[in-house]
Amino acid sequence: MLRCATQLTRRQLLHHFTTLRATTTQAPSSNPLDSSNYINLLEACIRSKSLAQAKTIHQHLIKTKTHIESRSLLLDKLARLYLTCNQLDVARRVFDEIPQPNAILCNLFIRAYAWNGPFERAIEFYFAMLESGVEPTKYTYPFVLKACSALQALQVGEDIHRHAKRLGLDSDVYVCTALIDLYAKCGEVVAAESVFDGMLCKDVVAWNAMIAGFSLHGLYDDTVRLVVRMQGAGTAPNASTIVAVLPAVAQANVLSQGKAIHGYSMRRRFSDDVVLSTALLNMYAKCQCIVYARRIFDAMSVRNEVCWSAMIGAYVGCDSMREAMSLFDEMVVKDMRKVTRVTLGSILRACTKLIDLSGGRRVHCYAIKSGFEFSTMVGNTILSMYAKCGIIDDAFRLFDIMEPKDTVSYGAIISGCVQNGYAKEALLIFHQMQLSGIDPDLATMAGVLPACSHLAALQHGACGHGYSIVRGFVNDTSICNALIDMYSKCGKIHIGRQVFDRMLKRDTISWNAMIVGYGIHGLGIKAISQFHSMQAAGMKPDDVTFIGLLSACSHSGLVTEGKHWFSAMTRDFSIIPRMEHCICMVDLLARTGLLAEAYNFIQDMPFEADVRVWSALLAACRVHNDIELGEEVSRKIQGLGSEGTGNLVLLSNMYSSVGRWDDAAHVRIKQKDQGLKKSPGCSWVEINGVIHGFLGGDQSHPESAQIHEKLEELLVDMKGMGYCAENSFVLQDVEEEEKERILLYHSEKLAIAYGILHLSPWKPIFVTKNLRVCGDCHAAIKFISLVTKREISIRDVSRFHHFSDGNCSCAGFW
C-alpha cells in the first residue's frame, strides 16, 4: 500500500516543510525528500486546505527533476489539493500535465465545475474524458447531469443518458435522481416520471427530485399524489420534501393544504430549519396571508439574507409597499451586509409602485455601496424605477453606462420612454437594440408597439407584427391587444379586426381595444355591434368598455344610443359612472349642439365636475359660437383653480372668431402672465419608415420651397372647385389676404403636401396631428382629396378623419 495513507505527526510535517524550504534555494539535484514524503505532505495539505504550503510544494516540484517515476501520482495529489482550496484554474493547469489521469480525478473536476461553474466546462471535461479513453463511473454521471440541468441542456443530457445506459449505470439511484432533475428542469416531466417509475430502489432524495419536478411546473394534483404514494411506499417526507411541495401549494392557492403541511412540519420538528421556514413564509405570502408570513418571520431564531429578502418580497407581492420599505430600513440598521441583489430588486419595485423617487435614490445609493450597481438585474430595476417615476433623464444616463445590457434593460428603457411621451426615442433605442445583436423578447415588443401607435408609425408597427409572428409572440393575448391598438391608431382598423379574429384567446382588453378602435374611426354602429358580440361571447364589460362605447357614440352623433348605454351601465351592469363616463356624455351632447342639456347634465352629476368635464363643454361652445355660455363655463373652470392653457386658448379663439379682438388679447395677456404657453400645432407623416414632422408656418424642412410650391398649386386648383378659405379660424387681427396665407401653411397641410411629393399617386396619405384639426383644414382637405384623387387620413387628438372624393368619414361630428 502506498504511504499516501500514512498519517504524519505535526512534528514530522513541520520537519519535512523545513527541509523542503531549505532545498528550494539549493541546486535542483539536491533533494533529500523521496516521493513518499511528498505524497504525505500533499495528503496533509489536502486535509488542512493549506494553500500557501501547497504552492511551496508545487514550486519545489517544478524546480526538481527527480521523482520522474512518481510524477503523475504527485501531480494527481497536487491537482486535488488545488481543487480542495477552490483554485480550479490552477488545478486545471496541473491536470493538463498528467499523462494518464484516472477516473477519480476526472470526476473531481467534473464535480467542481458542476458546483461552481462554468457549467459548460463540466460537460466539456466529460467529453474530453471519453476521448482520452478514461471510462466514466457511476460517480461521473450525477455531476455532469447536474451541469446539464443548470444549463437546461436537454439534448446533451439525453446523449449522456444514452452513454450511462450503454455502461449499465442508468439504474444507479444517484444517476437516476440526477436524470429526474435534468428532465424536470428542462420541462420534460413525462421523461422524468418514466425514469422515476423505472427505478428499482428509491431513496428519499429520488422521491424529492420527482416531487420537486411536478411542483416546479405547477402540477399540484400530481405533486400531492406523489407525496401520498411516497408515504405509502414507506418513505417518510423530510424537510426537503416539504420545501419541494410548498411552491405548488402556493401556485394553486390552496391555503388549507398549506396550513396542513405547516402543521405536519411542526409535529416533525422541522420548524427550526431556516430553508423550510422561508418556504412556508413564501407560501403564505403567495396565498395573500401576509399576517401568517410575518409571524413565521418573527419566530425565526436565525435569519439569513434569504429570509429578509423573502419577507420584503412578500410585502411587495401583497401590495404592502410601506411595510416593505419599513422592513428594509430595519434590515439595513441591523446588518447591511445581508442586503442582496434580490432584496434591492424587491425594494426598488416597492419604490416604483409608490412613485417614491427619494426612496428609490436611497436604494440606488445602497446598491452602489454594496457593489451591486453593476449587477444587470439590479441595474434594470433601478432603470425601471427612474422611468416609472418620470425621471427619464436619469434613466437615460443609467442606461448609457450599464454594461452589459440585456433584453430586460432595453425593454425597461423603451417602456419608460413610451410612458413619458418619448415615443420617437423608444423606436431609436429599439433599433439600437437590434443593431447590438440582442433579440427583442415579448415584453420588449409590448413596449415598442405602443410607441408605433403614438407616432402612427405604420411601417415600424407592421415590421413589429411580422417579427412577432416569426417569434410566436402572436399567441400571447397582450401582444395581440397591442397590435389591435396599433393598427387602429395607424388608420388600419380593418387589419386590427383581422388580428382580433385570429386571436386564440381574447380578454376584456381585446374587446375594449376593438370598441375604442371603431369609435375613433367614427364607426359607432360597429362599436355597438362589437359590444353585443362581447356579451354574446360571455365576456363581462367593465368601466373601460363603457368609456369606449360612449366615446364611439359621441364621435358618430348617436345621442339616443349614448343616453341608453349610459343608463344601462348602472341599471343592467352595476357599474357606477365615474368622471370619464360623464366627460363622454357631456361631449356627446355638446358636439351635437345640445349645449343646454349638456350644461344641465353637469349640474345634475352626483359628484362635482372637474375641469375636464367643463373643458368638453367649452370646446363645444367654441364650435357652436355660444360666447355667453362659453364665458360662464370659463368662469366655472377658473373657480376650480385649474385654468390651463387649452381652456384659455379656447376662450381666446371664441372671442377672435366673432371679432372681439380686445377680449381675445386680454385672455392672451392673462395666459402669458400665468406663465402658460400654447402647444404649437404639429403634424407628422411617415414616408418609407422615416417620420417627418412639421409646425404651422414651418420653413425649417430641407424641402420647404417645394412643399410651399405644391400648396400654391393646390390652392389654385381648390379655388377652381369652389374652395374659399374660412378666415374665422385665423385668430390674429390681420388683413384677409394674410389670413389666407396663414391658413395655407397649417401643419397638416404641409404634411399632406410632403406626402403628395414623395408617395406614389395611388398610395393613401396618413397624417397625425397633436391638436384638433381646424375647420378650414377640414374643408380644404376635402378639396385636396378631390384634386389629387387620393385617400387622405388625418388622426387628430380625438379621432380619425378619412377623406375621399371630397367627403369625410366624420360626417360633421368632430
Buried (B, 14 or more C-beta within 10 A) or exposed (E): EEEBEEEBEEEBBEEBBEEBEEBBEEEEEEBEBEBEBBBBBBBBBBEEEBBEBBBBBBEBBEBBEBBEEBBBBBBBBBBBBBBBBEBBEBBBEBBEEBEEBEBEBBBBBBBBBBEEBEBBBBBBBBBEBEEEEBEBBBBBBBBBBBBBBBBEBBEBBBEBBEBBEEBEBBBBBBBBBBBBBBBBBBBBBEBBBEBBEEBEEBEBBBBBBBBBBBBBBEBBEBBBEBBEEBEEEEBEBBBBBBBBBBBBBBBBEBBEBBBEBBEEBEEBEBBEBBBBBBBBBBBBBBBBBBEBBBEBBEEBEEBBBBBBBBBBBBBBBBEBBEBBBEBBEEBBEEEEEBBBBBBBBBBBBBBBBBEBBEBBBBBBEBBEEBEBBEBBBBBBBBBBBBBBBBBBEBBBEBBEEBEEBBBBBBBBBBBBBBBBEBBBBBBBBBEBBEEEEBEBBBBBBBBBBBBBBBBBBBBBBBBBBEBBEEBEBBBBBBBBBBBBBBBBBBBBBEBBBEBBEEBEEBBBBBBBBBBBBBBBBBBBBBBBEBBEEBEEEEBEBBBBBBBBBBBBBBBBBBBEBBBEBBEEBEEEBEBEBEBBBBBBBBBBBBBBBBBEBBBEBBEEBEEEBBBBBBBBBBBBBBBBEBBEBBBBBBEBBBEEEEBEBBBBBBBBBBBBBEEBEEBBBBBBEBBEEEEBEEEEBBBBBBBEEEBBBBBBBBEEBEBBEBBBEBBEEBBEBBEEEEBEBBBBBBBEEEEEEEBBBBBBBBBBBBBBBBBBEBBEEEEBBBBBBBBBBBBBBBBBBBBBBBBBEBBBBBBBEBBBBBBBEEEBBBEEBB
